[in-house]
């Protein structure tokens, strides 16, 4: 099943030490939100360091279709002349969000309380993902939706003509759902309240406050309660996008498992709702340190130094931190294959509804490369073989999932035999410079 064009098979071969600096792209979550909030502000928002992957570019096209002026000034510098809260125009065409679950769900929330009708679609992967988790709460505001069976795209949403504020408890730990409800609440009168039992990445709350919205967060017996006062005038901002911790995961993990490696990954966002992987790696005895810790644009940032770690140990990964590293479990499972003993990952059912069923996809690929995996609905265990003992040699299916493809490319750098994926094309959705960046460090990735 291919949804982005001609498949691009790739092979990663065992290599020498990885050395140097890895300048990964801008944070994808913050890039999406910068464009959307900029479009809902009044005036010009300036953005530097924007991730120019396909997912984010599709969000930019969508904002332009809603009437904002979105300008690419080159080298990651963009500007957005917004139309204000409630100012979205009805698009003339279908909004194609490509592979991006974040993009489509946030945009659905942003338009749900405007009196417009919008049809959304995506690639084969996105069109198979559940959207009811967003369409159910935006219906409480007064929006209606019609899609394919199972709440799947393509889908048409009719925004609420007279929206009402809502109080909504998020049924699963999902920053996308929380953010969609908050974005819908922007154009509803009164106060919209979102309650999450488990904290998820908080870029939306931070950015709303930065744009001048009246928003508060309280820890209560109910959980984390977020209260947003609707119909503000958002003020344009100058945004410096930190580098993406989810992208940093790949050179970091590659260095940890590849003999002799020493890699510096500068300017990585360490928002506590995003940095769980790095603490999990340290718990597994990885040689990973934070240097030059600082704050930029309201977000904690540091330079990460990752070195080869020959004495990795399997660990029980704290399920309370699952939301802070949900996108990083695939590459963590690769590191676990090179550890001594079992690595146990629980509370991760959200992995089953990502770009692919990531537990199933990684389990199949790991097993094909000689690593034993046990799995259940919301848990999996990787039985590590220790450094130098992972056979490799298999061709793995990427399932149109960028993180699956990159994880197996990392794996091949330290296995006994090369590791291949049937299609590395989806990597461009989030990490368009992955291949040249890894080549620059010393990796051997070829298109086959």
C-alpha positions as CSV (number, residue, x, y, z in Angstrom):
1,X,0.0,0.0,0.0
2,X,1.7,3.2,-1.1
3,X,0.1,6.6,-0.8
4,X,2.8,9.1,-1.6
5,X,4.1,8.1,-5.1
6,X,6.7,5.6,-6.2
7,X,8.1,3.5,-3.3
8,X,11.7,4.3,-2.3
9,X,13.4,1.1,-0.9
10,X,16.3,1.9,1.4
11,X,19.1,-0.2,3.0
12,X,21.2,0.7,6.0
13,X,24.5,-1.1,6.4
14,X,26.7,-1.6,9.4
15,X,29.1,1.4,9.6
16,X,32.0,2.9,11.5
17,X,31.7,5.4,14.3
18,X,29.2,8.2,13.9
19,X,30.9,11.5,14.5
20,X,30.0,15.2,14.4
21,X,27.1,17.6,14.9
22,X,23.5,16.7,13.8
23,X,21.5,19.8,13.0
24,X,18.0,18.3,13.0
25,X,15.0,20.2,11.6
26,X,12.6,22.4,13.6
27,X,10.0,20.9,15.9
28,X,7.1,19.6,13.9
29,X,4.5,20.2,16.7
30,X,5.5,23.8,17.1
31,X,5.8,24.4,13.4
32,X,2.2,23.2,12.8
33,X,0.9,25.4,15.6
34,X,2.9,28.5,14.5
35,X,1.2,28.5,11.1
36,X,-2.3,27.9,12.6
37,X,-2.1,30.4,15.4
38,X,-0.5,32.9,13.0
39,X,-3.5,32.5,10.7
40,X,-5.9,33.1,13.6
41,X,-4.0,36.2,14.8
42,X,-4.6,39.8,13.5
43,X,-1.4,41.0,11.8
44,X,1.9,39.4,10.8
45,X,3.5,36.5,12.6
46,X,7.1,35.9,11.8
47,X,8.5,32.3,12.1
48,X,12.1,31.2,11.9
49,X,13.4,27.6,11.9
50,X,10.1,26.2,10.6
51,X,10.2,22.5,9.7
52,X,9.8,22.4,5.9
53,X,8.6,18.8,5.8
54,X,5.6,17.8,3.8
55,X,3.3,17.6,6.8
56,X,4.0,21.2,7.8
57,X,3.9,22.5,4.2
58,X,0.4,21.0,3.9
59,X,-0.7,22.9,7.0
60,X,0.7,26.1,5.4
61,X,-1.3,25.4,2.2
62,X,-4.4,24.9,4.3
63,X,-4.0,28.2,6.1
64,X,-3.7,29.9,2.8
65,X,-6.9,28.2,1.6
66,X,-8.6,29.7,4.7
67,X,-7.6,33.2,3.6
68,X,-4.3,33.8,5.5
69,X,-1.3,35.1,3.6
70,X,1.5,32.6,4.1
71,X,4.9,33.6,2.7
72,X,8.1,31.5,2.5
73,X,11.1,33.8,2.7
74,X,13.6,31.0,2.4
75,X,15.9,29.1,4.8
76,X,13.1,28.3,7.2
77,X,11.9,31.9,7.5
78,X,8.1,32.3,7.0
79,X,5.5,34.9,7.7
80,X,1.7,34.6,8.2
81,X,-0.7,37.5,7.8
82,X,-3.6,36.2,9.9
83,X,-7.4,36.8,9.5
84,X,-8.2,36.8,13.2
85,X,-10.2,34.4,15.3
86,X,-13.4,33.5,13.5
87,X,-12.1,35.0,10.3
88,X,-11.5,31.8,8.2
89,X,-13.0,31.9,4.7
90,X,-14.5,28.8,3.2
91,X,-11.9,27.1,1.0
92,X,-12.5,26.7,-2.7
93,X,-10.9,23.2,-2.7
94,X,-10.6,20.1,-0.6
95,X,-8.0,20.4,2.2
96,X,-5.4,17.7,1.6
97,X,-3.4,17.1,4.8
98,X,-1.2,14.4,3.3
99,X,0.2,12.1,6.0
100,X,-0.4,14.5,8.9
101,X,-2.7,13.4,11.7
102,X,-1.6,16.5,13.7
103,X,-2.3,18.8,10.9
104,X,-5.8,17.5,10.0
105,X,-7.0,17.2,13.6
106,X,-5.8,20.7,14.7
107,X,-7.2,22.3,11.5
108,X,-10.6,20.5,12.1
109,X,-10.7,22.1,15.6
110,X,-9.7,25.5,14.3
111,X,-12.5,25.6,11.7
112,X,-15.2,23.8,13.7
113,X,-16.6,27.0,15.2
114,X,-16.7,29.1,12.1
115,X,-19.7,29.1,9.8
116,X,-17.9,27.4,6.9
117,X,-18.0,23.9,5.3
118,X,-14.7,22.1,4.6
119,X,-13.8,18.8,3.1
120,X,-10.6,17.0,4.3
121,X,-8.6,14.2,2.8
122,X,-5.1,12.8,3.0
123,X,-2.9,10.0,1.8
124,X,-3.7,6.3,2.1
125,X,-2.3,6.1,5.7
126,X,-4.1,9.2,7.0
127,X,-7.4,8.2,5.3
128,X,-7.3,5.0,7.4
129,X,-6.9,6.8,10.8
130,X,-9.7,7.4,13.2
131,X,-11.1,11.0,13.2
132,X,-14.1,10.4,15.6
133,X,-11.8,11.3,18.5
134,X,-12.0,14.9,17.1
135,X,-15.3,15.0,15.4
136,X,-17.1,13.8,18.6
137,X,-15.9,16.7,20.8
138,X,-16.3,19.4,18.1
139,X,-19.9,18.2,17.7
140,X,-20.5,19.5,21.2
141,X,-19.7,23.0,19.9
142,X,-22.3,22.6,17.2
143,X,-20.2,21.3,14.3
144,X,-21.4,18.4,12.2
145,X,-19.4,15.9,10.1
146,X,-19.9,13.3,7.4
147,X,-17.2,10.9,6.5
148,X,-16.5,7.3,5.5
149,X,-17.4,4.3,7.8
150,X,-15.5,4.3,11.0
151,X,-15.1,8.0,11.1
152,X,-12.5,8.1,8.4
153,X,-11.4,10.6,5.7
154,X,-12.4,11.9,3.3
155,X,-14.7,13.9,5.6
156,X,-16.8,17.0,5.3
157,X,-17.2,19.2,8.4
158,X,-19.9,21.9,8.6
159,X,-18.7,24.4,11.2
160,X,-21.0,25.7,14.0
161,X,-23.0,28.8,13.0
162,X,-23.7,29.7,16.7
163,X,-21.0,27.8,18.7
164,X,-21.4,27.2,22.4
165,X,-18.5,26.6,24.9
166,X,-17.9,23.1,26.2
167,X,-16.5,21.2,29.1
168,X,-14.7,18.1,27.8
169,X,-12.7,15.4,29.4
170,X,-10.3,13.9,27.0
171,X,-10.8,10.1,27.0
172,X,-7.3,9.2,25.9
173,X,-3.9,10.9,26.4
174,X,-3.8,12.8,23.1
175,X,-2.3,16.3,22.6
176,X,-4.0,16.4,19.2
177,X,-7.5,15.9,20.6
178,X,-6.9,18.4,23.5
179,X,-5.5,21.0,21.0
180,X,-8.4,20.5,18.6
181,X,-10.9,21.3,21.4
182,X,-9.0,24.3,22.6
183,X,-8.7,25.6,19.0
184,X,-12.5,25.2,18.6
185,X,-13.0,27.0,21.9
186,X,-11.2,30.1,20.6
187,X,-14.3,31.1,18.5
188,X,-16.9,30.1,21.1
189,X,-18.2,32.6,23.6
190,X,-17.5,32.1,27.3
191,X,-15.1,29.5,28.7
192,X,-14.2,26.2,27.2
193,X,-12.7,23.7,29.7
194,X,-10.6,20.7,28.8
195,X,-9.7,18.1,31.4
196,X,-6.9,15.6,30.8
197,X,-6.2,12.8,33.3
198,X,-2.7,12.4,31.9
199,X,-0.6,15.4,30.9
200,X,0.3,15.5,27.2
201,X,2.6,17.9,25.3
202,X,1.6,21.4,26.2
203,X,2.8,23.4,23.2
204,X,-0.8,24.6,22.5
205,X,-1.3,26.0,26.0
206,X,2.1,27.7,25.9
207,X,1.5,29.2,22.5
208,X,-2.0,30.4,23.2
209,X,-0.7,32.3,26.2
210,X,2.1,33.7,24.0
211,X,-0.5,34.9,21.4
212,X,-2.4,36.7,24.1
213,X,-5.3,34.3,24.9
214,X,-6.7,34.1,28.4
215,X,-5.9,30.6,29.4
216,X,-5.1,28.9,32.7
217,X,-4.0,25.5,33.8
218,X,-4.7,23.9,37.2
219,X,-3.8,20.5,38.6
220,X,-6.9,19.2,40.4
221,X,-8.3,15.9,41.7
222,X,-10.1,15.7,38.3
223,X,-6.8,15.9,36.5
224,X,-5.1,18.7,34.5
225,X,-7.9,21.4,34.0
226,X,-7.3,23.9,31.1
227,X,-9.7,26.9,31.0
228,X,-9.8,29.1,27.8
229,X,-11.8,32.3,27.4
230,X,-13.2,32.4,23.9
231,X,-13.2,35.1,21.2
232,X,-9.9,36.8,22.1
233,X,-8.0,38.9,19.6
234,X,-4.8,37.0,19.1
235,X,-1.7,39.2,18.8
236,X,0.9,38.3,16.1
237,X,4.2,36.9,17.4
238,X,7.8,36.4,16.4
239,X,8.5,32.6,16.8
240,X,11.8,30.8,16.9
241,X,11.1,27.1,16.4
242,X,13.3,24.9,18.6
243,X,14.7,21.8,17.0
244,X,12.5,18.7,17.1
245,X,13.2,16.2,19.9
246,X,11.4,13.5,17.9
247,X,13.8,14.0,15.0
248,X,16.8,14.2,17.4
249,X,15.8,10.7,18.6
250,X,17.2,9.1,15.5
251,X,20.9,10.4,15.5
252,X,20.9,10.1,19.3
253,X,19.8,6.5,19.3
254,X,22.1,5.7,16.3
255,X,25.1,7.0,18.2
256,X,24.2,5.0,21.3
257,X,24.2,1.7,19.5
258,X,27.0,2.3,17.0
259,X,30.5,1.5,18.2
260,X,32.9,4.4,18.8
261,X,30.2,7.1,18.1
262,X,30.2,10.6,19.6
263,X,27.4,12.9,18.3
264,X,26.3,16.4,19.4
265,X,22.7,17.3,18.6
266,X,22.4,21.1,19.2
267,X,19.4,23.2,20.2
268,X,16.9,20.5,21.1
269,X,13.6,21.4,22.7
270,X,13.3,19.7,26.1
271,X,9.7,20.5,27.0
272,X,9.0,18.1,29.8
273,X,6.0,16.8,28.0
274,X,8.2,15.8,25.1
275,X,11.6,14.6,26.5
276,X,10.6,11.3,28.0
277,X,12.8,9.3,25.6
278,X,16.0,10.9,26.7
279,X,15.4,10.0,30.4
280,X,14.3,6.5,29.4
281,X,17.6,6.1,27.5
282,X,19.6,7.3,30.6
283,X,17.7,4.7,32.7
284,X,18.9,2.1,30.3
285,X,22.5,3.1,30.9
286,X,23.0,5.1,27.7
287,X,25.8,7.7,27.7
288,X,23.6,10.7,27.0
289,X,24.1,14.2,28.5
290,X,22.5,17.6,28.3
291,X,24.8,20.5,27.7
292,X,24.3,24.3,27.6
293,X,20.8,24.1,29.1
294,X,18.8,27.2,28.6
295,X,15.3,28.6,27.7
296,X,14.3,30.0,24.3
297,X,10.8,31.3,23.5
298,X,9.3,29.9,26.6
299,X,10.6,26.4,25.9
300,X,13.6,24.6,27.7
301,X,16.4,23.8,25.2
302,X,19.8,22.0,25.5
303,X,22.5,20.5,23.3
304,X,22.4,16.7,23.5
305,X,25.6,14.6,23.4
306,X,25.2,10.9,22.7
307,X,28.0,8.4,22.8
308,X,28.3,4.7,22.1
309,X,27.0,2.8,25.1
310,X,28.2,-0.8,25.1
311,X,26.6,-1.7,28.4
312,X,22.9,-0.9,27.7
313,X,20.5,-2.6,30.1
314,X,16.9,-3.5,29.5
315,X,14.5,-1.5,31.7
316,X,10.8,-1.2,32.7
317,X,9.8,2.1,31.0
318,X,7.5,4.1,33.3
319,X,4.0,4.1,31.7
320,X,3.3,7.5,33.3
321,X,5.8,9.0,30.8
322,X,4.3,7.4,27.8
323,X,2.6,10.5,26.5
324,X,5.9,12.4,26.6
325,X,7.6,10.0,24.3
326,X,4.8,8.3,22.3
327,X,6.4,9.0,18.9
328,X,9.8,7.7,20.1
329,X,8.8,4.2,21.1
330,X,9.7,2.7,17.7
331,X,13.3,3.8,17.8
332,X,13.5,3.1,21.6
333,X,12.6,-0.5,20.7
334,X,15.6,-0.6,18.3
335,X,17.9,0.5,21.2
336,X,16.2,-2.1,23.4
337,X,17.3,-4.8,20.9
338,X,20.9,-4.0,21.6
339,X,20.5,-3.9,25.4
340,X,21.0,-6.8,27.8
341,X,17.7,-8.2,29.0
342,X,14.1,-7.2,28.6
343,X,12.7,-3.7,27.9
344,X,9.1,-3.5,29.0
345,X,6.8,-0.8,27.6
346,X,3.3,-0.4,29.0
347,X,0.4,2.0,28.6
348,X,1.2,2.5,24.9
349,X,-2.1,1.6,23.2
350,X,-2.0,5.0,21.4
351,X,0.8,3.5,19.3
352,X,-1.8,1.3,17.6
353,X,-3.6,4.3,16.0
354,X,-0.6,6.3,14.7
355,X,0.4,6.5,11.0
356,X,0.5,2.8,11.4
357,X,0.0,0.3,14.1
358,X,3.5,1.0,15.4
359,X,3.6,-1.9,17.9
360,X,2.7,-4.4,15.2
361,X,5.0,-2.8,12.6
362,X,8.0,-2.7,14.9
363,X,7.3,-6.2,16.3
364,X,7.2,-7.7,12.8
365,X,10.4,-5.9,11.7
366,X,12.3,-6.7,14.9
367,X,11.4,-10.4,14.7
368,X,12.4,-10.6,11.0
369,X,15.8,-9.3,12.1
370,X,16.2,-11.9,14.8
371,X,14.9,-10.1,17.9
372,X,12.2,-11.7,20.1
373,X,9.1,-9.5,20.9
374,X,6.1,-10.1,23.0
375,X,3.0,-7.8,22.7
376,X,-0.5,-7.1,23.9
377,X,-3.1,-4.4,23.3
378,X,-1.3,-1.7,25.2
379,X,2.2,-3.2,26.0
380,X,5.2,-4.8,24.4
381,X,8.4,-6.4,25.5
382,X,11.6,-6.4,23.5
383,X,14.1,-9.1,24.5
384,X,17.5,-7.5,24.0
385,X,20.4,-9.5,22.6
386,X,23.2,-7.2,23.7
387,X,25.7,-5.2,21.6
388,X,27.0,-7.0,18.6
389,X,24.4,-9.8,18.7
390,X,21.5,-8.5,16.6
391,X,21.5,-10.4,13.3
392,X,19.7,-8.0,10.9
393,X,19.5,-9.0,7.3
394,X,15.7,-8.5,6.7
395,X,13.6,-6.3,4.5
396,X,11.0,-4.5,6.8
397,X,7.7,-3.0,5.8
398,X,7.4,0.7,6.7
399,X,3.6,0.8,6.4
400,X,3.7,4.3,5.0
401,X,5.1,5.4,8.4
402,X,8.1,7.8,8.5
403,X,9.1,6.8,12.1
404,X,9.1,3.0,11.3
405,X,11.3,3.6,8.2
406,X,13.8,5.7,10.1
407,X,13.9,3.3,13.1
408,X,14.9,0.4,10.9
409,X,17.5,2.6,9.2
410,X,19.0,3.3,12.6
411,X,18.9,-0.4,13.4
412,X,21.0,-1.4,10.3
413,X,23.9,0.8,11.5
414,X,24.8,-1.7,14.2
415,X,23.4,-5.1,13.1
416,X,25.5,-8.0,11.8
417,X,23.8,-7.7,8.4
418,X,22.2,-4.7,6.6
419,X,18.6,-3.9,7.3
420,X,16.2,-2.6,4.5
421,X,12.8,-1.1,4.3
422,X,10.4,-1.5,1.4
423,X,9.6,2.3,1.3
424,X,11.5,5.1,2.9
425,X,9.6,7.8,0.9
426,X,7.4,8.8,3.9
427,X,10.5,10.0,5.8
428,X,10.1,13.3,3.9
429,X,6.9,14.1,5.8
430,X,8.8,14.9,9.0
431,X,12.6,14.7,8.4
432,X,13.4,15.6,4.8
433,X,17.2,15.9,5.5
434,X,17.4,12.5,7.3
435,X,19.6,10.8,4.7
436,X,22.2,13.6,4.1
437,X,22.3,14.3,7.9
438,X,23.0,10.7,8.7
439,X,25.5,10.4,5.8
440,X,27.4,13.4,7.2
441,X,27.8,11.6,10.5
442,X,29.1,8.4,8.8
443,X,26.0,6.3,8.2
444,X,25.7,4.0,5.1
445,X,22.1,4.4,3.9
446,X,21.5,3.7,0.2
447,X,18.4,3.9,-2.0
448,X,18.0,0.4,-3.4
